[in-house]
Amino acid sequence: MKPFGERLAAAMAARSHLCVGIDPHPADLARWGLPDDPSGLVRFSEVMAQAALDGGAAAVKPQSALFERHGSAGVAALEQLLAHARGLGLLTILDVKRGDIGSTMAAYAQAYLGSGSSLAADAATFSPYLGFGSLKPALETAWATGRGVFVLALTSNPEAPPYQRARTEAGLSVAEEVISAATAANLRAAWSAKSETTRPNLDRSGENFASPSAVAAPSAHKGLGSEVSQASTLGSIGLVVGATIAPLSKTGARLLGQFNGPILAPGIGAQGAGPKDLRRLFGGSERAVLATSSRGIAGAGPDSKALVQAVAEAAKNVSFLGN
């Protein structure tokens, strides 16, 4: 299987820069006339996935928690959705936001990114707030299986700024540290792919890839970025950056502009973000952005034609990202 970054870049070029969120909220199920039980989840998911395909989306993003709330039967519905979307040819990004350390993170990585797992998606979201280095099992599993990792960097919830924009001893904000660490990890993976046949050494030359000195800027890695940082193919380690966040600092904008992986940008549509917000945040990085809409599309249901039209309209609104 080709690396996730390559597959995502190809899907965005062939289809659109839109990802459709599949979030079976109780209110949406009720409005669609569906029961709030696993059978309702399955029906909702199948209709949304088909609309995503027919409307030209590149990927779907199921919210795991909205399936998990129904216990094992809800998880089975999520497994069914992932298999169904795969059969349709859609990329899947599982929104789980897991974050832990050691063997627990390794178990999460196996569950959501491991070969043979019924919950494995093409990529999954992870939280770096136990330290970026805690994600190492997920990064290594993604590399080994050709899957991707989206790391939370700048989320749009109002509680986030005091933490994500707080300054560290290295002088960067926490979010800027995350962006830099993800950039460095992608560069190391690309370098290893050019020079080795094994998985990337994320601690190359004895330097921990998550330390502030290692991630302050890609230029700190002599040789690492010279041949691969401008590669046309995206890395498989991505970032989650909400489309509704406040403007970035100059340093944050510079680091995001240097980032060499995909950027998952939730918040378009019902959450209020639109093309102007995407241009404001991601100018110069448009080719890497995968914009996500969930409620704005589900609100057009349950009529399948209206859903397809909503997906097509959302895809058209972000078509400038492919230019």
Rosetta silent file (secondary structure, phi, psi, omega in degrees, C-alpha in Angstrom):
SEQUENCE: MKPFGERLAAAMAARSHLCVGIDPHPADLARWGLPDDPSGLVRFSEVMAQAALDGGAAAVKPQSALFERHGSAGVAALEQLLAHARGLGLLTILDVKRGDIGSTMAAYAQAYLGSGSSLAADAATFSPYLGFGSLKPALETAWATGRGVFVLALTSNPEAPPYQRARTEAGLSVAEEVISAATAANLRAAWSAKSETTRPNLDRSGENFASPSAVAAPSAHKGLGSEVSQASTLGSIGLVVGATIAPLSKTGARLLGQFNGPILAPGIGAQGAGPKDLRRLFGGSERAVLATSSRGIAGAGPDSKALVQAVAEAAKNVSFLGN
SCORE:     score description
SCORE:     0.000 S_00000001
   1 L     0.000  132.169  178.083    0.000    0.000    0.000 S_00000001
   2 L   -64.596  153.207  177.885    1.321    3.428   -0.927 S_00000001
   3 L   -57.122  148.843 -176.684    1.951    5.852    1.960 S_00000001
   4 H   -55.867  -43.013 -178.635   -1.135    7.715    3.124 S_00000001
   5 H   -57.189  -40.958  178.047    0.233   11.113    2.111 S_00000001
   6 H   -66.105  -43.003 -178.926    0.627    9.968   -1.475 S_00000001
   7 H   -67.209  -38.019  178.484   -2.850    8.443   -1.571 S_00000001
   8 H   -67.558  -44.048  178.773   -4.445   11.545   -0.057 S_00000001
   9 H   -58.556  -41.576  179.373   -2.669   13.877   -2.483 S_00000001
  10 H   -66.182  -40.748  179.907   -3.893   11.746   -5.395 S_00000001
  11 H   -66.063  -39.825  179.361   -7.471   11.681   -4.053 S_00000001
  12 H   -68.043  -36.390  178.789   -7.545   15.450   -3.583 S_00000001
  13 H   -69.492  -37.209 -175.933   -6.191   15.986   -7.099 S_00000001
  14 H   -83.855  -29.809 -172.575   -8.678   13.574   -8.667 S_00000001
  15 L  -117.764  -74.692  178.572  -11.770   14.430   -6.596 S_00000001
  16 L  -172.931  175.058  176.269  -11.660   17.470   -4.309 S_00000001
  17 L   -97.020   31.232 -178.301  -10.157   18.907   -1.132 S_00000001
  18 E  -109.327  136.461  170.426  -13.300   18.031    0.829 S_00000001
  19 E  -117.366  131.919  179.612  -13.690   15.536    3.658 S_00000001
  20 E   -98.183  119.521  175.898  -17.211   14.684    4.816 S_00000001
  21 E   -76.252  134.716  177.088  -17.599   14.158    8.540 S_00000001
  22 E  -111.365   96.495 -173.074  -19.916   11.303    9.510 S_00000001
  23 L  -122.615   92.659 -177.171  -21.209   12.300   12.939 S_00000001
  24 L   -77.044   72.976  176.193  -24.423   10.470   13.901 S_00000001
  25 L   -66.820  146.423  177.580  -25.650   12.925   16.532 S_00000001
  26 H   -53.162  -39.285 -178.572  -28.951   11.940   18.191 S_00000001
  27 H   -65.110  -38.593  178.853  -30.581   15.115   16.843 S_00000001
  28 H   -69.178  -41.090  177.543  -29.581   14.294   13.262 S_00000001
  29 H   -59.953  -43.406 -179.683  -30.797   10.720   13.584 S_00000001
  30 H   -65.197  -42.015 -179.442  -34.142   11.969   14.886 S_00000001
  31 H   -65.889  -30.826  177.109  -34.463   14.557   12.115 S_00000001
  32 L   -80.136   -5.766 -176.980  -33.752   11.843    9.551 S_00000001
  33 L    76.276   26.333 -178.760  -36.449    9.663   11.104 S_00000001
  34 L  -107.099  148.191  176.968  -33.881    7.069   12.214 S_00000001
  35 L   -71.802  147.698  176.949  -33.734    5.301   15.576 S_00000001
  36 L   -85.770   70.978  178.994  -30.929    6.249   17.926 S_00000001
  37 L  -150.396  175.522 -176.431  -29.526    2.729   17.937 S_00000001
  38 H   -55.934  -34.503  178.897  -26.924    0.760   15.957 S_00000001
  39 H   -65.658  -36.139  176.176  -29.319    0.156   13.058 S_00000001
  40 H   -67.136  -38.457  177.291  -29.819    3.926   12.771 S_00000001
  41 H   -60.631  -44.386 -178.100  -26.059    4.469   12.834 S_00000001
  42 H   -62.905  -47.066 -178.830  -25.571    2.005    9.987 S_00000001
  43 H   -64.389  -46.735  177.985  -28.248    3.577    7.801 S_00000001
  44 H   -56.724  -46.796 -176.720  -27.054    7.137    8.495 S_00000001
  45 H   -64.536  -43.540 -178.834  -23.450    6.172    7.768 S_00000001
  46 H   -63.656  -42.292 -179.694  -24.199    4.364    4.523 S_00000001
  47 H   -66.413  -42.607  179.620  -26.252    7.271    3.148 S_00000001
  48 H   -65.336  -41.756  179.439  -23.599    9.827    4.148 S_00000001
  49 H   -64.440  -41.854  179.103  -20.770    7.763    2.651 S_00000001
  50 H   -65.012  -39.731  177.558  -22.637    7.316   -0.634 S_00000001
  51 H   -64.737  -38.911  177.489  -23.355   11.055   -0.788 S_00000001
  52 H   -60.307  -44.032  178.716  -19.676   11.772   -0.133 S_00000001
  53 H   -64.000  -51.573 -174.564  -18.731    9.538   -3.044 S_00000001
  54 H   -69.132  -26.572 -179.484  -21.360   10.865   -5.458 S_00000001
  55 H   -88.556   -5.960  173.812  -20.700   14.494   -4.508 S_00000001
  56 L    96.954   18.738  177.144  -16.957   14.269   -5.124 S_00000001
  57 L   -72.870  153.865  178.640  -15.427   14.193   -1.632 S_00000001
  58 L   -88.628  -26.010 -172.904  -11.958   12.718   -1.207 S_00000001
  59 E  -155.194  164.876  170.738  -12.498   11.217    2.244 S_00000001
  60 E  -123.637  151.550 -176.911  -14.902   10.623    5.095 S_00000001
  61 E  -130.339   91.086  176.119  -14.195   11.234    8.777 S_00000001
  62 E   -70.530  139.687  173.469  -16.318    9.216   11.231 S_00000001
  63 E   -90.565  109.537 -172.251  -16.452   10.535   14.807 S_00000001
  64 L   -58.522  -39.292 -174.834  -15.697    7.460   16.873 S_00000001
  65 H   -60.474  -33.378 -177.266  -17.354    8.664   20.079 S_00000001
  66 H   -74.929  -13.255  171.239  -20.772    8.895   18.448 S_00000001
  67 H   -94.198  -42.463 -177.341  -20.532    5.198   17.604 S_00000001
  68 H   -60.456  -27.801 -177.420  -18.881    4.117   20.864 S_00000001
  69 L   -62.356  -15.237  177.704  -21.759    5.526   22.932 S_00000001
  70 L   -98.310   13.767  176.734  -23.774    2.485   21.796 S_00000001
  71 H    71.120 -151.836 -173.828  -21.213    0.035   23.159 S_00000001
  72 H   -61.326  -34.489  178.758  -20.023   -2.995   21.242 S_00000001
  73 H   -68.554  -33.610  175.944  -22.892   -2.810   18.743 S_00000001
  74 H   -69.281  -40.025  175.943  -21.988    0.800   17.999 S_00000001
  75 H   -63.097  -38.358  176.588  -18.341   -0.146   17.478 S_00000001
  76 H   -62.541  -37.409  176.599  -19.524   -2.888   15.107 S_00000001
  77 H   -65.050  -36.944  176.859  -21.458   -0.230   13.163 S_00000001
  78 H   -66.302  -42.812  176.612  -18.251    1.818   12.944 S_00000001
  79 H   -58.972  -41.017  179.534  -16.345   -1.217   11.669 S_00000001
  80 H   -64.619  -40.346  178.233  -19.066   -1.707    9.059 S_00000001
  81 H   -63.185  -45.674 -178.959  -18.796    1.922    7.968 S_00000001
  82 H   -60.210  -42.541  178.353  -15.015    1.740    7.584 S_00000001
  83 H   -66.681  -40.069 -179.689  -15.314   -1.384    5.435 S_00000001
  84 H   -64.348  -46.102 -179.680  -18.158    0.150    3.395 S_00000001
  85 H   -63.542  -39.258  177.157  -16.251    3.375    2.717 S_00000001
  86 H   -60.794  -42.076  179.284  -13.182    1.379    1.729 S_00000001
  87 H   -64.093  -29.456  177.865  -15.319   -0.576   -0.707 S_00000001
  88 H   -78.916  -13.362 -178.464  -16.543    2.673   -2.234 S_00000001
  89 L    91.002   14.667  178.097  -12.972    3.841   -2.765 S_00000001
  90 L   -92.020  140.825  171.174  -13.122    6.638   -0.192 S_00000001
  91 E   -72.173  147.220 -179.224  -10.245    7.367    2.162 S_00000001
  92 E  -119.304  133.836  175.768  -11.183    7.106    5.837 S_00000001
  93 E  -122.920  110.521 -176.497   -9.937    9.311    8.672 S_00000001
  94 E   -86.927  119.857 -177.804  -11.065    8.034   12.052 S_00000001
  95 E   -89.554   95.840 -178.116  -11.553   10.866   14.541 S_00000001
  96 E  -117.768  -24.720  176.904  -10.531    9.298   17.843 S_00000001
  97 E    51.235   43.639  179.998   -8.142   11.911   19.334 S_00000001
  98 E   -78.768  148.292  176.677   -6.309    9.291   21.398 S_00000001
  99 L  -156.295  119.656  179.286   -3.316   10.260   23.513 S_00000001
 100 L  -160.444 -169.471 -175.688   -1.349    8.112   25.954 S_00000001
 101 L  -125.969  159.086  169.933    2.108    6.727   26.599 S_00000001
 102 H    55.417 -131.818 -174.275    4.103    3.555   26.096 S_00000001
 103 H   -66.513  -26.692  178.519    2.311    0.270   25.631 S_00000001
 104 H   -68.997  -43.601  175.649   -1.095    1.962   25.852 S_00000001
 105 H   -64.079  -37.611  177.808   -0.305    4.210   22.895 S_00000001
 106 H   -61.546  -36.855  178.608    1.075    1.174   21.071 S_00000001
 107 H   -68.935  -41.737  175.304   -2.273   -0.574   21.634 S_00000001
 108 H   -59.852  -42.946 -179.903   -4.191    2.453   20.310 S_00000001
 109 H   -61.091  -42.413  178.971   -1.900    2.503   17.289 S_00000001
 110 H   -65.043  -38.452 -178.282   -2.555   -1.174   16.605 S_00000001
 111 H   -65.349  -44.388 -170.122   -6.309   -0.673   16.961 S_00000001
 112 H  -102.933  -13.122 -177.620   -6.648    2.291   14.580 S_00000001
 113 H  -131.242   -6.356 -172.796   -3.649    1.908   12.269 S_00000001
 114 L   -81.780  144.654  175.722   -2.589   -1.727   12.492 S_00000001
 115 L   -64.049  134.347  178.687   -2.879   -4.250    9.692 S_00000001
 116 L    91.877  -10.861  178.241   -5.637   -6.726   10.382 S_00000001
 117 L   -81.512  133.553  179.392   -7.573   -4.515   12.800 S_00000001
 118 L   -72.380  -12.134  176.956  -11.251   -4.106   11.899 S_00000001
 119 L   -99.558    1.813 -178.042  -11.061   -0.550   13.289 S_00000001
 120 L   -70.662  130.637  175.749   -8.058    0.465   11.190 S_00000001
 121 L  -110.141  177.566  175.362   -8.672    3.495    8.986 S_00000001
 122 L   -68.064  -29.033  175.928   -6.453    5.110    6.374 S_00000001
 123 E  -156.661  163.798  178.421   -5.554    7.670    9.051 S_00000001
 124 E  -144.949  158.315  178.909   -6.587    8.613   12.575 S_00000001
 125 E   -93.924  142.378 -179.613   -6.398   11.668   14.819 S_00000001
 126 E  -136.786  151.639  179.231   -4.146   11.707   17.894 S_00000001
 127 L  -100.891  130.841 -178.111   -3.492   14.160   20.735 S_00000001
 128 L   -95.555   13.953 -168.353    0.138   15.194   21.446 S_00000001
 129 L   -86.091   14.107  160.662   -0.522   16.720   24.851 S_00000001
 130 L  -105.487   19.004 -176.354    1.348   14.048   26.782 S_00000001
 131 L   102.236  133.736 -177.661    4.361   15.138   24.740 S_00000001
 132 H   -58.799  -33.811  179.211    4.862   14.717   21.008 S_00000001
 133 H   -61.404  -22.990  178.806    7.281   11.882   21.702 S_00000001
 134 H   -66.567  -17.271 -179.936    4.410    9.871   23.207 S_00000001
 135 H   -83.100   -1.919 -174.873    3.034    9.503   19.668 S_00000001
 136 H   -52.083  -43.903  177.518    6.048    7.521   18.503 S_00000001
 137 H   -59.330  -37.630  178.906    4.209    4.134   18.489 S_00000001
 138 H   -68.761  -41.222  179.615    1.467    5.638   16.313 S_00000001
 139 H   -64.116  -42.490 -179.038    3.974    7.226   13.933 S_00000001
 140 H   -68.926  -38.486  177.697    5.926    3.986   13.591 S_00000001
 141 H   -66.048  -41.844  177.837    2.786    1.905   13.081 S_00000001
 142 H   -60.548  -42.540  178.561    1.535    4.342   10.443 S_00000001
 143 H   -61.891  -44.943 -175.317    4.854    4.122    8.635 S_00000001
 144 H   -67.184  -29.629 -174.431    4.861    0.319    8.742 S_00000001
 145 H  -106.992   -1.148 -179.737    1.292   -0.013    7.417 S_00000001
 146 L    78.079   20.166 -179.300    1.149    2.894    4.951 S_00000001
 147 L  -102.682 -178.937 -175.050   -1.383    4.788    7.052 S_00000001
 148 E  -124.883  161.469  177.640   -1.475    8.345    8.366 S_00000001
 149 E  -127.972  127.820  171.998   -1.576   10.272   11.628 S_00000001
 150 E  -107.765  121.209 -175.118   -3.261   13.645   12.123 S_00000001
 151 E  -100.526  129.576  177.727   -1.916   15.423   15.207 S_00000001
 152 E   -62.951  125.529  179.413   -4.024   18.014   17.030 S_00000001
 153 E  -120.548  -58.274 -178.717   -2.260   21.369   16.726 S_00000001
 154 E  -134.904  100.940 -178.345   -4.747   24.256   16.795 S_00000001
 155 L   -97.000  159.439 -170.938   -8.329   23.332   17.597 S_00000001
 156 L   -92.661   -1.354  179.559  -11.268   25.725   17.449 S_00000001
 157 L   -68.127  144.081 -173.910  -12.849   25.041   20.855 S_00000001
 158 L   -64.628  -18.377  179.663  -12.801   28.131   23.107 S_00000001
 159 L   -79.912  -11.215 -170.171  -10.882   26.326   25.860 S_00000001
 160 L   -74.337  -44.279 -170.673   -7.883   25.666   23.605 S_00000001
 161 H   -53.003  -42.340 -179.083   -5.958   28.973   23.254 S_00000001
 162 H   -59.322  -23.396 -179.627   -4.627   29.252   26.852 S_00000001
 163 H   -98.847  -49.459 -174.382   -2.931   25.886   26.369 S_00000001
 164 H   -73.016  -26.381 -179.079   -2.151   25.613   22.660 S_00000001
 165 L  -103.987    5.234  175.321   -0.864   29.186   22.361 S_00000001
 166 L   -67.126  147.179 -176.958    1.050   29.237   25.665 S_00000001
 167 E   -88.389  139.898  178.000    4.779   29.861   25.257 S_00000001
 168 L   -96.262  174.566  178.708    7.364   27.218   26.065 S_00000001
 169 L   -63.062  -24.635  179.719   10.910   27.712   27.337 S_00000001
 170 L   -78.244   -6.565  177.934   12.112   27.383   23.751 S_00000001
 171 L    95.407   -7.255  177.441   10.148   30.519   22.823 S_00000001
 172 L   -96.610  158.157  170.396    7.555   28.812   20.665 S_00000001
 173 E   -73.367  163.975  178.276    3.912   28.290   21.514 S_00000001
 174 H   -58.397  -43.835  179.456    2.846   24.744   22.328 S_00000001
 175 H   -63.058  -38.871  178.076    1.049   24.547   18.960 S_00000001
 176 H   -65.139  -36.240  174.768    4.165   25.814   17.159 S_00000001
 177 H   -61.920  -42.417  179.746    6.195   23.097   18.888 S_00000001
 178 H   -62.967  -46.038  179.205    3.672   20.524   17.634 S_00000001
 179 H   -59.315  -44.814 -179.011    3.861   21.874   14.066 S_00000001
 180 H   -65.184  -41.480  179.603    7.659   21.830   14.175 S_00000001
 181 H   -64.732  -40.439  178.477    7.813   18.315   15.591 S_00000001
 182 H   -66.371  -37.860  176.298    5.444   17.020   12.911 S_00000001
 183 H   -61.180  -47.503 -179.420    7.521   18.723   10.225 S_00000001
 184 H   -62.334  -40.767 -179.753   10.707   17.137   11.549 S_00000001
 185 H   -65.530  -39.582  176.388    9.102   13.697   11.742 S_00000001
 186 H   -64.643  -39.836  179.046    7.887   13.942    8.136 S_00000001
 187 H   -64.074  -41.902  178.879   11.338   15.009    6.984 S_00000001
 188 H   -65.204  -40.226  178.254   12.947   12.074    8.768 S_00000001
 189 H   -63.593  -42.423  179.298   10.439    9.663    7.277 S_00000001
 190 H   -65.566  -40.643  178.827   11.055   11.051    3.790 S_00000001
 191 H   -63.525  -43.743  179.267   14.813   10.876    4.275 S_00000001
 192 H   -63.925  -36.881  179.732   14.587    7.292    5.479 S_00000001
 193 H   -64.936  -31.410  179.624   12.396    6.377    2.504 S_00000001
 194 H   -79.110  -27.977 -170.925   15.095    7.689    0.174 S_00000001
 195 H  -114.117  -12.358 -175.239   17.996    5.999    1.924 S_00000001
 196 L  -137.395  163.087  174.778   16.601    2.887    3.628 S_00000001
 197 L  -105.397   -2.203  179.028   14.094    0.106    3.055 S_00000001
 198 L   -98.594  176.784 -179.904   13.142   -0.101    6.725 S_00000001
 199 L   -64.813  158.149 -175.390   10.881    2.121    8.775 S_00000001
 200 L   -67.942  144.472  173.743   12.267    5.599    9.565 S_00000001
 201 L   -84.553   99.726 -174.453   14.606    6.108   12.497 S_00000001
 202 L   -71.810  -11.277  175.935   12.632    8.789   14.321 S_00000001
 203 L  -114.631   40.266 -175.330   15.582    9.362   16.676 S_00000001
 204 H   -51.829  136.818  177.632   18.163    9.650   13.886 S_00000001
 205 H    60.476   24.920  175.989   21.715   10.494   14.976 S_00000001
 206 H    77.151    3.446 -177.722   20.720   10.213   18.612 S_00000001
 207 L   -99.483  119.103 -178.074   18.632   13.396   18.493 S_00000001
 208 L   -66.432  127.171 -173.380   15.110   12.964   19.793 S_00000001
 209 L   -65.455  -15.622 -177.754   12.745   14.197   17.094 S_00000001
 210 L  -101.066    1.689 -179.070   10.445   15.827   19.659 S_00000001
 211 L   -76.250  148.501 -177.728   13.016   17.906   21.536 S_00000001
 212 H   -56.097  -39.333 -179.020   12.766   21.706   21.127 S_00000001
 213 H   -66.189  -26.620 -177.880   16.281   21.966   19.690 S_00000001
 214 H   -83.314  -22.255 -170.660   15.414   19.357   17.079 S_00000001
 215 H  -118.254    5.604 -175.872   12.152   20.873   15.954 S_00000001
 216 L   -58.348  -34.497  175.516   12.608   24.636   16.170 S_00000001
 217 L  -163.627  145.663 -179.780   12.820   24.792   12.380 S_00000001
 218 H   -57.218  -29.446 -177.194   13.318   22.262    9.589 S_00000001
 219 H   -65.546  -13.735  178.495   16.511   24.068    8.548 S_00000001
 220 H   -68.819  -15.518 -177.760   18.106   22.805   11.765 S_00000001
 221 L  -100.392   89.097 -179.340   18.403   19.364   10.127 S_00000001
 222 L   -62.382  126.811  179.270   21.251   19.710    7.686 S_00000001
 223 L    93.469  -34.359 -176.042   20.687   17.322    4.842 S_00000001
 224 L   -64.392  -47.151 -173.584   17.257   16.168    5.947 S_00000001
 225 L   -93.288   -9.879 -170.999   15.232   18.809    4.177 S_00000001
 226 L   -62.070  -34.038 -177.189   17.493   19.680    1.279 S_00000001
 227 L  -106.683  -17.855 -171.289   16.086   17.045   -1.068 S_00000001
 228 L  -118.953  -15.749 -173.135   12.678   16.240    0.351 S_00000001
 229 L   -67.324  -24.368  179.348   11.136   19.306    2.021 S_00000001
 230 L  -104.119   18.158 -179.098    9.867   20.613   -1.298 S_00000001
 231 L   -62.296  147.318 -177.689    8.717   17.229   -2.565 S_00000001
 232 L   -72.660  -21.696 -179.022    5.439   17.231   -4.450 S_00000001
 233 L   -89.163  136.944  178.529    4.132   14.326   -2.375 S_00000001
 234 L   -73.613  148.056  169.987    2.711   15.017    1.067 S_00000001
 235 L   -70.006  170.277 -177.117    4.105   13.333    4.130 S_00000001
 236 L   -97.896   -1.824  174.387    1.840   10.976    6.062 S_00000001
 237 E   -99.821  115.033 -176.521    1.994   12.869    9.353 S_00000001
 238 E  -111.722  176.832  178.483   -0.636   15.592    9.257 S_00000001
 239 E  -122.008  151.015  168.869   -1.980   18.339   11.482 S_00000001
 240 E  -104.243  117.723  179.428   -5.453   19.276   12.655 S_00000001
 241 E  -131.617  110.621 -176.833   -5.905   23.044   12.390 S_00000001
 242 L   -62.363  137.526 -177.873   -9.439   24.351   12.854 S_00000001
 243 L   -73.184   -9.546 -177.454  -10.665   26.629   10.094 S_00000001
 244 L  -105.248    9.310 -176.105  -12.324   28.929   12.645 S_00000001
 245 L   -72.930  163.588  176.231   -9.277   29.702   14.812 S_00000001
 246 L   -68.442  160.802 -179.130   -7.900   33.184   15.450 S_00000001
 247 L   -54.041  147.892  178.307   -5.066   34.439   13.205 S_00000001
 248 L   -78.923  155.986  170.272   -1.698   32.788   13.646 S_00000001
 249 L   -68.902  167.495  177.924    1.361   34.591   14.923 S_00000001
 250 H   -59.367  -41.203  178.604    4.073   35.390   12.382 S_00000001
 251 H   -65.724  -43.453  179.417    6.099   32.454   13.661 S_00000001
 252 H   -61.850  -42.461  179.020    3.091   30.142   13.530 S_00000001
 253 H   -64.351  -39.096  179.147    2.273   31.195    9.970 S_00000001
 254 H   -65.266  -45.752 -178.983    5.896   30.650    8.915 S_00000001
 255 H   -65.624  -39.008  178.498    6.069   27.199   10.501 S_00000001
 256 H   -67.183  -35.555  177.221    2.734   26.155    9.013 S_00000001
 257 H   -66.081  -26.108  178.673    3.943   27.366    5.614 S_00000001
 258 H   -87.620  -10.537 -175.141    7.005   25.111    5.974 S_00000001
 259 L   -65.918  138.568 -170.784    4.938   22.111    7.023 S_00000001
 260 L  -116.202   32.324  177.211    5.246   19.211    4.591 S_00000001
 261 L  -136.269  179.363 -179.751    2.207   17.102    5.419 S_00000001
 262 L   -73.551  151.991  179.250   -1.582   17.261    5.047 S_00000001
 263 E  -121.093  115.231  177.316   -3.656   19.713    7.086 S_00000001
 264 E   -88.178  120.028 -173.094   -7.099   18.613    8.226 S_00000001
 265 E  -119.130   86.897  177.118   -9.231   21.747    8.606 S_00000001
 266 E   -75.008  157.077  172.312  -12.585   21.099   10.301 S_00000001
 267 L   119.760   -3.873  178.870  -15.160   23.834   10.692 S_00000001
 268 E   -79.029  152.088  178.820  -16.428   24.793    7.253 S_00000001
 269 L    91.574 -119.240 -172.742  -20.183   25.009    6.790 S_00000001
 270 L   -62.364  -28.309  179.789  -22.303   24.867    9.937 S_00000001
 271 L   -80.767   -6.959  169.810  -19.421   25.949   12.198 S_00000001
 272 L   106.639  -11.912 -178.774  -19.098   29.159   10.222 S_00000001
 273 E   -82.792  150.534  179.535  -15.817   28.932    8.324 S_00000001
 274 L  -143.651 -169.198 -178.076  -15.656   29.492    4.576 S_00000001
 275 H   -53.727  -38.646 -179.593  -13.185   30.089    1.742 S_00000001
 276 H   -60.812  -40.006  179.547  -12.015   33.430    3.216 S_00000001
 277 H   -66.903  -40.712  178.840  -11.007   31.709    6.441 S_00000001
 278 H   -64.788  -40.747  177.948   -9.131   28.981    4.586 S_00000001
 279 H   -65.378  -41.160 -178.801   -7.281   31.580    2.512 S_00000001
 280 H   -62.640  -43.148 -175.092   -6.463   33.613    5.632 S_00000001
 281 H   -83.198  -37.252 -166.505   -5.025   30.654    7.515 S_00000001
 282 H  -118.670   20.485  178.326   -3.488   28.531    4.788 S_00000001
 283 L   -55.167  125.510 -176.475   -2.339   30.919    2.080 S_00000001
 284 L    93.934  -16.021 -179.764    0.590   29.249    0.337 S_00000001
 285 L  -118.446   19.499 -171.763   -0.263   25.817    1.742 S_00000001
 286 H   -56.309  -38.441 -174.737   -3.542   25.273   -0.096 S_00000001
 287 H   -62.227  -20.320 -176.129   -2.511   22.043   -1.820 S_00000001
 288 H   -93.641   -7.382 -170.237   -2.099   20.366    1.578 S_00000001
 289 E   -89.015  130.784  172.427   -5.468   21.350    3.059 S_00000001
 290 E  -115.274  103.273 -176.695   -8.343   18.890    3.427 S_00000001
 291 E   -81.471  140.350 -174.399  -11.384   20.910    4.532 S_00000001
 292 E  -118.802  133.600  173.855  -13.997   19.104    6.580 S_00000001
 293 E  -130.345  133.792 -178.932  -17.751   19.631    6.802 S_00000001
 294 L  -120.165  -76.270 -176.577  -20.070   17.507    8.940 S_00000001
 295 H   -63.483  -33.607 -179.737  -23.280   19.099   10.193 S_00000001
 296 H   -61.362  -28.123  178.104  -23.492   21.431    7.202 S_00000001
 297 H   -90.919  -45.376 -179.853  -23.888   18.400    4.957 S_00000001
 298 H   -58.713  -28.503  179.667  -25.908   16.145    7.274 S_00000001
 299 L   -63.633  -18.507  178.433  -28.408   18.986    7.596 S_00000001
 300 L   -82.284  -12.030 -177.408  -29.419   18.438    3.968 S_00000001
 301 L   -80.035  172.968   10.369  -30.545   14.864    4.703 S_00000001
 302 L   -89.589   -1.046 -178.877  -32.173   12.458    4.678 S_00000001
 303 L   -63.245  123.017 -173.681  -32.939   13.092    1.001 S_00000001
 304 H   -65.945  -38.086  179.614  -30.071   11.504   -0.898 S_00000001
 305 H   -65.739  -40.592  178.358  -30.181   13.946   -3.816 S_00000001
 306 H   -65.585  -36.499  177.754  -30.059   16.919   -1.460 S_00000001
 307 H   -65.300  -45.143  178.419  -27.109   15.358    0.370 S_00000001
 308 H   -60.666  -41.560  178.643  -25.178   14.822   -2.859 S_00000001
 309 H   -63.213  -40.355  178.658  -25.896   18.416   -3.838 S_00000001
 310 H   -63.772  -40.655  177.139  -24.667   19.634   -0.434 S_00000001
 311 H   -64.815  -45.949 -178.799  -21.429   17.658   -0.828 S_00000001
 312 H   -62.114  -39.227  179.068  -20.909   18.927   -4.374 S_00000001
 313 H   -66.621  -43.068  178.326  -21.514   22.517   -3.262 S_00000001
 314 H   -63.465  -40.171  177.952  -19.075   22.201   -0.370 S_00000001
 315 H   -63.585  -39.968  178.456  -16.487   20.660   -2.698 S_00000001
 316 H   -64.316  -38.743 -178.112  -16.972   23.539   -5.150 S_00000001
 317 H   -66.036  -23.399  178.799  -16.523   26.100   -2.362 S_00000001
 318 L  -108.913   14.736 -176.564  -13.072   24.693   -1.556 S_00000001
 319 H   -63.700  -24.511  179.940  -12.036   24.016   -5.141 S_00000001
 320 H   -63.497  -20.612 -179.879   -9.537   26.900   -4.999 S_00000001
 321 H   -64.632  -24.024 -179.339   -7.401   24.734   -2.675 S_00000001
 322 H   -88.811   -2.182 -178.356   -6.451   22.610   -5.667 S_00000001
 323 L   -84.163    0.000    0.000   -5.233   25.531   -7.770 S_00000001
